[in-house]
Amino acid sequence: MGILEEIAYLHIHNIVKLRPLDINIETINVCPLQCIFCCNRIYKREYTIMENKLFENIVRQYFQLGGGGLGISSMQSDFFFGSYINRQNENY
């Protein structure tokens, strides 16, 4: 390993000691599609939409840890489903 790779490794290693590099928040698990490759056809979950207070609490805690990458997408849901995205945009 060269010096630049070692510096990069140590930098990331020090960050991960304090906080995750990034987090992904599944704010909704509703998806009307029936994609052949999706596990939603097999694994059934109760449809839920995260309350704004919980979302804000998670984001606040992550920020207090030092922040980083924040994702709000999911592999098993449609973030743009219905009017949910409109309600989220009204709050931010």
SVG drawing of the C-alpha trace seen along z (x, -y; Angstrom):
<svg xmlns="http://www.w3.org/2000/svg" viewBox="-51 -24 55 39">
<polyline fill="none" stroke="black" stroke-width="0.4" points="0.0,0.0 1.3,-3.4 1.5,-6.4 -1.6,-8.0 -3.7,-4.9 -2.5,-4.5 -3.4,-8.1 -6.9,-7.6 -7.4,-4.4 -6.4,-6.0 -8.7,-9.0 -11.7,-6.8 -10.8,-4.5 -10.8,-7.5 -14.1,-8.7 -15.8,-5.3 -14.6,-5.2 -16.8,-8.2 -19.8,-7.7 -21.1,-5.8 -19.8,-7.0 -23.4,-7.3 -26.9,-6.2 -29.9,-5.4 -33.4,-6.0 -36.3,-4.0 -39.1,-6.6 -41.7,-4.6 -42.0,-0.9 -45.0,-1.2 -44.6,-0.2 -47.4,0.5 -45.2,2.2 -44.8,5.9 -41.2,6.1 -40.2,9.6 -36.7,9.1 -38.0,7.5 -38.3,9.4 -41.5,7.6 -43.3,10.3 -42.0,12.8 -41.5,10.9 -44.7,9.2 -44.5,6.3 -47.1,4.0 -47.1,0.8 -45.7,-2.1 -44.7,-5.7 -42.3,-7.2 -43.5,-10.1 -41.8,-13.4 -40.7,-13.6 -38.9,-10.3 -37.2,-11.3 -36.1,-14.6 -34.9,-12.9 -32.7,-10.4 -31.3,-13.2 -30.6,-15.4 -28.8,-12.6 -26.7,-11.8 -25.8,-15.5 -24.7,-15.6 -22.4,-12.6 -20.8,-14.5 -23.1,-13.8 -22.0,-12.4 -23.9,-10.9 -27.7,-10.7 -29.9,-8.7 -33.7,-8.5 -34.2,-5.9 -34.9,-2.2 -34.4,0.8 -37.9,2.1 -40.2,-0.9 -41.2,-3.7 -40.2,-7.0 -42.4,-8.9 -45.5,-6.8 -48.8,-8.8 -48.9,-12.1 -46.2,-11.2 -43.5,-13.1 -45.7,-16.2 -46.2,-16.1 -42.5,-15.7 -41.7,-18.7 -44.1,-20.9 -42.1,-20.4 -38.7,-21.3"/>
</svg>
